[in-house]
Amino acid sequence: MKIIQSSLCLISLLVILPSIFAASSSSEDFDFFYFVQQWPGSYCDTQKSCCYPTTGKPAADFGIHGLWPNYKDGTYPSNCDETKPFDKSTITDLISSMKKSWPTLACPSGSGEAFWEHEWEKHGTCSESVIDQHQYFQTALGLKQKTNLLGALTKAGINPNGQSYSLESIRDSIKESTGFTPWIECNRDGSGNSQLYQVYLCVDRSASGLIECPVFPHGKCGTEIEFPTF
């Protein structure tokens, strides 16, 4: 009887262990977050253009793109837990703020739910060891308010008026305001001009505060870049 019980225990352990290791390797194995915000004017001012959300044109402010777990070698985990799909019912108290601060600009026009679902399932599921679904979106909303990129830029005389500004002045004004060095991503407008598109700031693994980025993404902006209107 003892032999049979031992065998059953061993079989149960062998069945359970793979799922434990899979969960730990997928949802716990990351080093920091990128918090990414995008300028809607640059998203829309391309050859591909954009579509406003079904709620109407968003405010002329940086919008959240995502909160992305990353590794220090520059790679990142993705789609870590198919058993935890996006669940709107868990964030009902945040929806109003998300429509304002995390709007979709993809075509065709949408409510934003498809965008949020993509961000949670691709990136958010990889942070489950630290924050749950509600905390994931709540954390991003808090970071947007805390960083206030548009306020940092306009305070330095850098306005979304279609003019060009030095990449250094944009970077320095955000660093002075937030205390941390941002990474600036550019795209190109319909005429091929380099423009301010996205701003990356880094967040510690516990999602409790900003840190200096262990590594920056790849990409290059010109020394002078446009800050388009929206």
C-alpha positions in Angstrom: 0.0 0.0 0.0 2.9 2.4 0.9 4.5 1.7 -2.5 1.3 2.5 -4.3 0.8 5.7 -2.4 4.4 6.8 -3.0 4.0 6.1 -6.7 0.8 8.2 -6.8 2.5 11.0 -5.0 5.4 10.9 -7.5 3.1 11.0 -10.5 1.1 13.9 -9.0 4.3 15.8 -8.4 5.5 15.2 -12.0 2.2 16.5 -13.3 2.2 19.6 -11.1 5.9 20.6 -11.5 5.9 21.5 -15.2 3.0 23.9 -14.7 4.7 25.5 -11.8 7.9 26.0 -13.7 6.0 27.3 -16.8 4.2 29.9 -14.6 7.4 31.1 -13.0 9.4 31.3 -16.2 6.6 33.2 -18.1 5.1 35.5 -15.5 7.9 36.2 -13.1 11.0 36.3 -15.2 11.5 40.0 -16.2 13.8 42.8 -14.9 11.9 46.1 -15.4 9.1 47.8 -17.2 9.1 50.3 -20.1 6.3 52.8 -19.6 5.5 54.1 -23.1 3.5 57.2 -24.0 2.7 58.4 -27.6 1.9 61.8 -29.1 -1.3 61.5 -31.0 -0.4 64.1 -33.5 2.6 62.0 -34.6 0.5 58.8 -34.7 -2.0 60.5 -37.0 0.5 62.6 -39.1 1.8 59.8 -41.2 0.9 58.3 -44.6 -1.2 55.7 -42.8 -3.2 58.3 -40.8 -5.5 57.3 -37.9 -9.1 57.0 -36.7 -10.4 58.7 -33.7 -12.1 56.6 -31.0 -15.9 56.2 -31.1 -16.0 58.6 -28.2 -14.5 61.4 -30.4 -11.2 63.1 -30.8 -8.9 62.6 -27.8 -7.4 65.5 -25.9 -4.2 67.0 -27.3 -2.0 65.2 -24.8 0.3 62.2 -24.7 -1.6 59.0 -24.4 -0.5 55.7 -22.9 0.7 53.0 -25.3 1.6 50.4 -22.7 3.5 49.1 -19.6 5.9 46.5 -20.9 7.9 44.0 -18.9 11.4 43.8 -20.3 14.8 42.1 -19.8 18.1 43.9 -19.3 19.4 42.4 -22.5 16.8 44.3 -24.5 14.4 41.4 -25.2 11.0 40.9 -23.6 8.5 38.3 -22.6 5.1 38.3 -24.3 1.7 36.5 -24.1 2.6 34.8 -20.9 -0.7 33.5 -19.6 -3.6 32.4 -21.9 -5.6 31.5 -18.8 -5.9 35.2 -17.8 -7.6 37.0 -20.8 -8.6 40.6 -20.7 -11.6 41.0 -18.4 -13.4 44.4 -18.6 -15.4 43.6 -15.5 -12.2 43.9 -13.4 -11.5 47.5 -14.4 -15.0 49.1 -14.6 -13.9 51.8 -12.2 -11.0 52.7 -14.5 -12.8 52.8 -17.9 -13.6 56.5 -17.8 -10.0 57.4 -17.1 -8.7 54.9 -19.7 -10.8 56.4 -22.4 -9.1 59.8 -21.7 -5.6 58.7 -21.0 -5.3 55.5 -23.0 -7.2 56.2 -26.2 -7.1 54.1 -29.4 -6.2 55.7 -32.7 -6.2 52.6 -34.8 -8.5 52.1 -37.7 -11.4 51.4 -37.8 -12.6 53.5 -34.9 -13.1 51.6 -31.7 -13.9 52.0 -28.0 -10.4 51.2 -26.9 -11.2 47.8 -25.5 -9.4 45.9 -28.3 -6.3 48.1 -27.6 -6.4 47.4 -23.9 -7.0 43.7 -24.5 -3.9 43.5 -26.7 -1.8 45.3 -24.2 -2.9 43.2 -21.3 -2.6 39.8 -23.1 0.7 40.6 -24.8 2.5 42.5 -22.0 0.3 42.6 -18.8 0.1 38.8 -18.4 3.9 38.7 -18.1 3.7 40.9 -14.9 1.2 38.8 -13.0 3.7 37.9 -10.3 3.8 41.5 -9.4 0.5 43.1 -10.3 -2.9 41.8 -11.2 -5.0 43.0 -14.1 -6.6 45.9 -12.3 -3.3 47.0 -10.8 -1.7 46.8 -14.2 -4.0 49.4 -15.7 -4.2 51.5 -12.5 -0.4 51.7 -12.4 -0.1 52.9 -15.9 -2.8 55.6 -15.3 -0.9 56.7 -12.2 2.4 56.9 -14.1 0.9 59.1 -16.8 -0.4 61.5 -14.2 2.9 61.5 -12.4 5.1 62.1 -15.4 3.0 64.7 -17.2 5.1 64.8 -20.3 3.2 67.6 -22.1 3.5 69.8 -19.0 7.3 69.1 -18.8 7.7 70.1 -22.5 5.6 73.2 -22.6 7.2 74.5 -19.4 10.5 74.4 -21.4 9.0 76.2 -24.3 8.5 73.1 -26.4 5.0 73.2 -27.8 3.1 71.0 -30.2 2.9 73.6 -32.9 4.5 71.9 -35.9 7.9 73.5 -35.2 11.2 71.6 -34.8 13.1 71.3 -31.6 16.4 69.7 -30.7 16.3 66.1 -29.5 18.6 67.1 -26.7 16.2 69.8 -25.4 13.2 67.4 -25.5 15.2 64.8 -23.6 16.6 67.2 -21.1 13.2 68.8 -20.3 11.6 65.5 -19.5 14.6 64.4 -17.4 14.5 67.7 -15.5 10.8 67.2 -14.8 10.7 63.4 -14.0 14.2 63.0 -12.6 15.0 60.2 -15.1 16.4 59.9 -18.6 13.8 59.2 -21.3 14.3 57.4 -24.6 12.7 59.2 -27.5 11.2 57.3 -30.4 10.6 59.1 -33.7 8.5 58.3 -36.7 8.1 60.2 -40.0 5.3 62.4 -41.2 3.7 62.2 -44.7 6.6 64.3 -46.1 9.3 62.1 -44.5 10.2 64.5 -41.7 11.3 63.0 -38.3 8.9 63.8 -35.5 8.4 63.1 -31.8 6.4 60.0 -31.6 6.9 58.0 -28.3 8.6 58.6 -25.0 9.9 55.6 -22.9 10.6 55.8 -19.2 11.6 52.9 -17.1 9.8 51.5 -14.0 11.2 49.1 -11.4 10.2 45.5 -11.3 7.7 46.0 -8.5 6.0 48.7 -10.5 6.4 51.1 -7.6 8.4 53.9 -9.2 10.6 55.2 -12.0 14.2 54.2 -12.5 17.1 54.9 -14.9 16.7 52.6 -17.9 19.0 49.5 -17.8 18.9 49.5 -21.6 17.3 51.6 -24.3 15.4 50.3 -27.4 17.0 50.5 -30.8 16.2 53.3 -33.1 17.4 56.8 -34.1 16.0 60.3 -34.3 17.4 63.3 -36.0 19.1 66.0 -34.0 16.1 68.2 -34.8 12.6 66.8 -34.7 9.1 68.1 -35.2 6.5 68.3 -32.6 3.3 68.3 -34.7 -0.1 69.7 -33.7 -3.1 67.5 -32.9 
